[in-house]
């Protein structure tokens, strides 16, 4: 469902260790907004919703809601550092194009119109 690079796994583990609830799962969403039509939203969540899909990726428990699933299935998340700092990078097979910020994208035309959630 979602792929995480080894550097992303290490950064997620580091962030999770600083979180109030270290056992929380990584939630990945595609939300309306950003520089393009949709943007990636990452966060930690303890609560599962009835429509959530959960997968294990390199030891990280990843949760995706049903509305986001069609837009992020097959997504690869990487983490890189450069002189300007570090950040997550997204490689999405469902993106027609991405914004230069790398966090916002336009889904392929065959996907249905985005819904706010």
C-alpha positions in Angstrom: 0.0 0.0 0.0 2.6 2.6 1.1 6.4 2.2 0.8 8.9 3.9 3.2 12.6 4.3 2.5 15.1 3.3 5.2 15.8 7.0 5.9 12.1 7.7 6.2 11.7 4.8 8.6 14.5 6.2 10.8 13.1 9.7 10.8 9.6 8.4 11.6 11.0 6.4 14.5 12.8 9.5 15.8 9.7 11.6 15.6 7.6 8.8 17.1 9.9 8.5 20.1 9.3 12.2 20.8 5.5 11.8 20.5 3.4 11.7 23.7 2.2 8.2 22.6 5.1 6.3 21.1 2.8 3.5 20.0 0.7 5.7 17.7 0.5 4.8 14.0 1.6 6.9 11.1 -1.4 8.3 9.4 -1.0 9.3 5.7 -3.7 11.4 4.0 -4.3 13.3 0.8 -6.2 16.5 1.7 -7.7 19.3 -0.4 -5.4 22.3 -0.6 -1.8 23.2 -0.9 0.0 24.6 -4.0 -1.8 22.1 -6.3 -5.1 20.4 -5.9 -4.1 18.0 -3.0 -1.4 17.9 -0.4 0.1 15.1 1.8 -0.7 15.1 5.5 1.4 13.0 7.8 0.8 12.6 11.5 0.6 10.2 14.3 -2.8 8.8 15.4 -3.8 6.4 18.1 -7.4 6.0 16.9 -8.6 3.8 14.0 -11.7 4.7 12.1 -14.0 2.1 10.5 -12.8 2.8 7.0 -9.1 2.8 7.8 -6.6 0.5 6.1 -3.6 -0.5 8.1 -0.3 -1.9 6.7 3.1 -2.6 8.1 6.0 -1.1 6.3 9.5 -1.7 7.5 8.2 -2.1 11.0 6.1 1.1 10.9 2.3 0.8 11.2 0.8 3.0 8.5 -2.9 4.0 8.4 -4.7 5.4 5.4 -8.4 6.3 5.3 -10.5 5.1 2.4 -10.9 8.5 0.8 -7.2 9.0 0.6 -6.3 5.4 -0.4 -7.0 5.8 -4.2 -4.7 8.8 -4.2 -1.8 7.5 -2.1 -1.8 3.7 -2.8 1.7 2.8 -4.1 3.1 6.1 -2.6 6.8 6.0 -1.7 7.9 8.3 1.2 11.6 9.2 1.5 13.4 11.5 3.9 16.4 13.6 2.8 18.6 16.2 4.4 20.4 19.0 2.6 21.9 22.4 3.5 18.4 23.8 4.0 17.3 21.1 6.4 15.5 17.8 6.2 12.1 16.8 4.9 10.0 14.1 3.6 9.8 13.5 -0.2 6.8 11.9 -1.9 6.9 9.8 -5.1 3.3 9.1 -6.1 2.2 6.9 -9.1 -1.2 8.6 -9.0 0.1 12.2 -9.4 -0.3 13.8 -12.8 2.0 16.5 -11.6 3.5 17.8 -8.4 4.2 21.3 -7.1 7.8 22.4 -6.8 7.3 22.3 -3.0 7.0 18.5 -3.4 4.2 18.2 -0.9 1.3 19.1 -3.2 0.0 17.2 -6.3 -2.7 17.0 -8.9 -4.2 13.5 -9.2 -4.5 11.8 -12.6 -7.7 12.7 -14.5 -9.2 9.3 -14.1 -9.6 9.7 -10.4 -12.8 11.2 -9.0 -13.0 14.8 -7.8 -11.4 15.4 -4.4 -13.5 15.5 -1.2 -12.6 17.5 1.8 -11.9 15.5 4.9 
